[in-house]
Amino acid sequence: MYPFPFVPDMGNEPADADPLQSRLYLGSVHVTIEARDALDTPLFGVLVTEDFCWRVTLRDWRARRPPMRHRDERAAWRAERAVIEQERERIEQLATDLGLAVGRG
């Protein structure tokens, strides 16, 4: 029987690990930025938020894929992709305005 409260051994964790030294990947524009920059520069924080919202929207869109036999629903679903792509282009323009080298994936 485990002693209460049970705290599992997490192994050798570095004591000086700073989560702000990590990097954030922005999937909409294929750019990686420092977490500290996202906190220190408000527009980088906006960029991270916009990228997150875009990624959630894309995941939701993919999850709602209608079957092939429903042609009308499928055509409407595909049309939604154009709106999602316009949002990605807006995020890409914001990243370019912030001086980030935007990658094409």
HUJO-V196389 format. One record per backbone hydrogen bond with DSSP energy under -0.5 kcal/mol. NH is the residue of the N-H (numbers start at 1). CO is the residue of the C=O. Records with the same first field share a line. If there is no record, write none. Layout:
NH->CO, CO
This chain:
8->6
10->8
13->11
17->14
19->17
21->18
22->19
24->33
26->24, 31
27->25
29->26
30->26
31->26
33->24
35->22
36->20
38->34
39->35
40->36
41->37
42->40
44->41
45->41
46->42
47->43
48->44
49->45
50->46
51->47
52->48
53->49
54->50
55->51
56->52
57->53
58->54
59->55
60->56
61->57
62->58
63->59
64->60, 61
65->62
70->67
71->69
74->70
75->71
76->72
77->73
78->74
79->75
80->76
81->77, 78
82->78, 79
83->79
84->80
85->81
86->82
87->83
88->84
89->85
90->86
91->87
92->88
93->89
94->90
95->91
96->92
97->93
98->94
99->96
100->95
102->100
103->29
105->103
